[in-house]
Amino acid sequence: MSYATTIEQTVFRFADLKDLLAKATPERSGDQLAGIAASGPVERLAAQMALADLPLKTFLQEEVISSDEDEVSRLIAEQHDPMAFASISSLTVGEFREWLLKPETDQRVLEAVTYGLTPEMVAAVSKIMRLQDLVSVAAKREVVTRFRNTIGLRGRLSTRNQPNHPTDDSRGIAASAIDGLLMGSGDAVIGVNPATDGLGDYIRIVSLLDELRERLAIPTQTCCLGHVTTAIKAVQAGAPVDLIFQSVAGSQKANTGFGIDLALLKEAQEAGRSLNRSMPGGNVTYFETGQGAALSADAHFGVDQQTMEVRAYAVAREFDPLLVNTVVGFIGPEYLFNGKQIIRAGLEDHFCGKLLGLPMGVDVCYTNHADADQEDMDALLTLLCAANVNFVITVPGADDIMLNYQSLSHHDAIYCRETLNRPPAPEFERWLQEIGLTDADGALVGAPALLTGLLANSNLLGA
């Protein structure tokens, strides 16, 4: 079905739904690279006007990628709940935006419609929203998950302590993790991106992280972000695996490029649950996404990168994750060119994930060849805190020495805690106070003797 709108006697036509969505997307380099972006601001405005008048029911009648050739599209159709959709089924995309912004559309109401929404509906409405719209709606949506602590409570901010090392050296990983803990980072997860994906290194890393967690009695969870097949083998070998990690994308072809499908993810979830390491009913999966992943794999089928990103959230929510985060600026300026595009994309991703019921975090980051800097990241971090983001990722000095990109520093998390009043998960907050790292108000008071004493005779740092 084609779509059209008129601006000052000029008729703008859009070939089909995916063309309309692409042309309505705020400017970004990835869609320009794919050759599907609007020709300029006037065509973009025309597409946004046409999109605003589009009934939400259209997204149930026209697929952007056919279910006949894509298991993610089939999953999206299977997830849709007509009963949950009923209360908003008469709305257009523009009316849906107005409905979302109403004060009476609160947590309870948003939660009730979660499975009535498809990723394409959510992506569409985000394209006609300002940044403050994305923030104000996302701030209303609380998504809480649990493993050894409670993540996502309103007014709190969790952090992933990311102690990566370029050679996966155990002492380097341990030292970096402890550096983050001394600044209160790590309640979402202490998670390492391994430099290699061998089973032996995977087991060594999860064992190291688990020893650190147990030695210090930290109410958190750990993760080695190796491939899901490696994690399954580690579980079978009896390794102390807390979270099963995998990068996911919004099409079957893109996921095949990651070496996964839905059946494998289900097997991995069951493997993680079989260890019974979390509190009863705890969430055991962790997924990462990022705008541009499908385009970089030539697996986007002419769909804009932001809509493809939100389709990945359908995959993630199928497996009841503890954590989901978009690595928003990590894929590079070919997909998000500058700070403005990264900020917009980070808020879009967080908003869309929250509406779909996901415990969304954001890796507030950029690559060194992007037109962005830490001031852009300061702005995005502050906006995300206002939007009630579940967690962010922090590394020493904001510089990941293994992945070679710029993220947030542990000091940035302290800014959120002390200036924006965003304490960590309640169990982790109590632990920080009990060991003497923070005072009753949550302010850091220095390295506690308990922490340094417990490590003094430990082999974690090679002593």
N, C-alpha and C positions, 0 to 999 in steps of 0.2 A: 504494500500500500504506500502511495506517495503522499507527501505533505507539502503545504504551501502557506505562505503568509505574504502580506503586502506592506511595504513601507514607502510612503511618498510616491505612490503609483508604480513602484517597482515590485514585481512579483518574484519572490524567492521560492524555489521549489527544492524539495528534498526527496531523494529517490525512495527511501524506505526508513524504517525506524532507526536502524543503526546509523544511517547517514544523518538523520535529524539529531540524534544524540551526540554524534561526533562534532557536528557543526555548532551545537549549542554549548560545547565545553569551553570554559574559560581558557585562554591561550596557554598552550604548553608545547614544548619543543618535540615531544614524542609524537603527538598527533600530526605535527607538521612534517616530521621525518617519515611518517607512514603515508603522507599525502591525503589525509582525510579531514584535516582541520578546515575551519572556515577561512575564506579568503581574506577576511579582515573584520573589523569590529561591527560593521553594518550587517554583514551576512550572519555574524554570530548573534547579534541582537535579534535579527529576524528569526533565526532558529530557536532562540530562547522564547520568543513570543509564541511561536507555533507549539513549542514543547509545553509551555504553560497552559495552553488551551487543550492539550491532549488528555482524554479520559484515562484514568489509571487502568481501567479495564483493557485498554489497548495492549498493555504489556502481558496480558494473559492470552491474547489472541495472535500476537506476532512475536516470534522468537528472533533474537539477534544472531544466535547460532542454532541451527536445527538440532532438535533432540535425536534425529535419526543418525547423526554423526558425532554426537558429543554427550558423554555421560554426565558432565557438569550441568548441561541444559536439562537432562532428564532428572537429575537430582533437584534442581530448582523447581521443576514442575511438581515433583513428588513432595517437596517440603511445603508447598503452598497450602494454606488452610483457608478454605472459602468462608468458614464461620468467623475466623479472626479478621478476614478482609471485609466482611459485610458492612461494618460500621463506616467504612470509608470508600466503599465500592462506587458510590455515585460521584466522587470528586474528580476533578481534573488535577493535573500536576500542580498548577498554580494554586488551586484551592487546597490541595494537600499541604503546600507550604504554609498557607495561612492557618490551617488547622493545627499544624505542628507548633506554630508560634503562639497559639492561644494559651493563656495562663492555665485554663482548666485541663489542657492536654498535659497531664502530669505523668509521673512515673507509672502509676497504676494503669493509666490509659495507654501509654506507649508500650508497656509490657504486654498488654492484652492484644495488640495488633501485630506483634513481632512476626509471627509466622503467617500473617496475612500479607506481608510485604515480600516482594521479590527483589533481588539485587538491582535489577534494571529500574524498578520504580524508585528505589532509594537513590540510585545514581542520578536519575533524571531530576528529582527534586533538588538535589544538592547543586546541580548546575545553574539553578536560578536563585540561589541563596547567596547573600553577602556573608562575609566572614563572621560578623556578629550573629547572624542567623544560625550559622553552623555551630557556633559556641553556645548560644543560649539554648538550643534544642538538645544538644548533646549533654549539656550540664544537667538536664532534667532526667536523663536516663542512667540509672544505676544498674550495673551488671556485676554481681558478686560471685567470686569463685573461691574454692578452698583446697588446700593440700595440707600443709602443716600450719598455715596461718590463713587469714581472711583478707582477700585482695579485692579492691574495687568499692569499698564503702565510701559513701559521699563525703567529700571534704578531706579525703586522704590521698596520698600519692605514694605508690610503691616504686621501687627501683630495681632494675636488673644490674647487678654487679658483674661486669664483663671482663674477667681477668685473662684476656687472650695473650698468647705468646707466640712469636714467629717460628719457634721450633718445638712448641709444646713442652718446653722444659718444666718439670714438676716444681722446682724451686721458684721459677719465674711466675708460674701460675699462682702458687701459694702466696708469694709476696704481694702480687697485684691484688689478689682477693682480700688479703688482710688489710692492704692499703684502703680499699673500698669500705671494708667493715669498720675501720677506725673513723671513717667519716659518715657512718650510718647508712651505707648503701648495701642493698642485697636482700630486701624482704620479698621482692617478687620472685627472684631466683638468683643464684650464683651460677652463671652460665658461660661456658667456654666454647668458642668456635674453634674446632681443632684445625691445625694446619694440614693434617693428613686425615684419612678416614679408615685407617686400619683398625681391626678389632682390638688388637693388643693395646694400642694407644687409647682407644675409647675406654676400655675397661680401666686402664691406669688413671685416666683423668677423672672418671666418675668415682673411682675408689678414693682418690686424693681429695676430691671435693666433699665426699661423704665423711672422710676422716676429720676434715676441718670442721664440718658442721657438727659432728658428734662431739668432738673434743671441746668445742666451745658452747655446746648445747644451744645452737642457733635455731630459732623457730622459723626456718625457711626451707626451701627445696633447691636441689642442684640439678644441673643438666649439662651434658656434653652434646653440642649441636651437630653431631654427625648424622649421616644419612639414616633414614628410618630402618633400612635393612640391617645396618650395623647395630642399631639399638635393639632390634629383635634378637639378633645373635647374642648380644651382651646379656639380655634378659635370660635367654636360654642357658647361658653359661653361669648364671647366678650372680651377676654383677649388681651392685647397689644402684640401680637405675631409678631415679625419681620420675623425671619427665621424659616423654617420647617427643622428639622434635622433628619437624619437617617444614621445608619451604613448600608452599602450594601456590597454584595459579588458577586462573579463571576459565581454562578450557582443558579438555582431555588431552589435546596435543601438547599443550604447554606442560601439563603434569607428566606426560610421558617423557618429555625432555628432562624432567627432574628424576625420572626413574621410578615413578609412583603411579598408582591408580587408586580408586576408592576402596577396592577390596583389600589392597595392601595396607591402607591407612586403618581400616577396620581391624585387620590382624594385629597391627601395631598397638592400637588402643587396648585390645584385649590382652596383649602381652604385658603392657604397662599395668593394667588393673590386676593381673594375676599375682603381682608381687605384694599387693596389699600394704604399700608403704605409706599411703596417705591416710588422713582421717576418713572415717566411713563416708562413702559417697563423694570422695574427693575427685578432682579433675586431674587427669594424668597426661594430657597432650599439650604441646606448645607449637604454635604455627607462626611462620613469618611470611609476609607478602610484600609486594612493592610495585608501585605503578611503573609499567614498562617491561615487566617480566615476560608477559605474553608476546609483546612486540619484539623483544630481543630474541625470542625463540621462533619468530615467524609463525606464531600460533594465535594471532588475534582476530583473523577472519574479517578484517576491515572494521572491527569494533574499536572505539576509542579506548585509550589505556585506562582511564578512570573507571569506565563501566566494566572493563575486564578485571580490574582490581576488585571491584565490589562483588563480582561473580566468584572470586576466590573466597569470599567470606561465607558463601553458601557451603563450600567444601569444609571450611574450618568449623562452622557451627554444627555440622553433622556429627562431629566427634567430641563434643562437650569439652572444649579446651579450658585449661587453667589460664593460659595467656595466649594472646594473639598480638603481634605487632607488625606494623608497616615500617619497612626500612626506607623511609620516605625519600631521602636524597641520596641513597647509597648507589643506585644503579647508574647515576651520572647525568651530566647536563644534556646528553642526547635526548633524555626523556623529561627532565625537569631542569630547565636551563639556568635559572637564577634563584636568588633568595625569595623573590615574590612568588614564583611558581612553586617552590618547595613549601613555603608557608601555607599557601592555598591548598596544596595537595595533602599536607599533613592534617589540616582541619577537616577536609573532605573525608579522608580515610577514617578518621576517628568518628566523625558524625555518622557515616554510613555503617561502620561496624557496630556502633552502639545501637542504632535503630534496628539492626538485624540481630541484636541480642548477644553480641560478642564482648568479651572482656578486653577492650582495645587498649593497647599501648602504642607508643610511637618511638621509633629510634630517630630522635631529632638530630639529623646528620646531613653532611654533604661531602662530596669528593673534592680533592684539592684542585681539580681543573674546572670546577663549577664557579659561576659568578655569584658566590655567596660567601658569608663569613660568620663569625660567632655572634655578631650582633643580630643577624637574621635568626640564628638559633635561639638567642635570648628572647626575641619577639615571639617565636613559635612556642617555646617552652612556656612562656607566661600565658599566652592564649590557651594552650592546652590545659594548663592548671585551672584556668577559668572555666574550661569546658568539662572539667571533672574526668580527665584522662586517668586510666587505671594505673599505668606505669610508664616510665621512661628508662632508657639505657644510659649508664654512666661508665666511663673509663678513666684511668689516670690522666689528668691533664687534657682531657677531651680528645686525645690523639690515640687511636687504636694502632698499635705498632705491628699487629699482624695483618689486619685487613687494610691498613693504609688509607683510612678515611677519618674525617673529623666528626665526633659525636658530642655528647655532653660530658662534662667532668663531674666527679663526685662533689666538687664545690658548688656546681649548679644545683644539685639536689638540696644542698644546705640552704641555698637561696630560697628554694621553694618552701622548705620547712620553716625557716625563720622569718622570711619576709611575707610570703603568701599564706602562711599558716596551713601547710599541708603535711601533717604528720604521716609516718609510715603505717603499715598494718598494725593493728592494736597489739597483737602478740609480740611483734618485733619491737614495737615502741616500749613495751614493758621490759623486754630483754635488755635493750639499750640502757634503760634506767637502772635495772638490777645490777648490771656489771659496772655501772658508774661512768659510762661513756657520755650520757646526757643527764641533764638535771630534770627536775620535776616539770619544767616548762618545755622540755624537749631540746634545749640548747646544748650544743657540744661543749664538754668541759675538759677534753683532753683524753689521751690514751689511758684506759683503765689498767690498773695493776693486774687485775684478774686476767685480762686478755693477754698482756705481755708475759705474765707469769706462766700461764698455761702453755704458751708457745715456746718458752725458754728452753725446755727440755724436749721439744718435739722434733721429730725428723722431717716435719713438713718443709722446713727451710734448710734442710741438710745439716742440722746441728748434730 
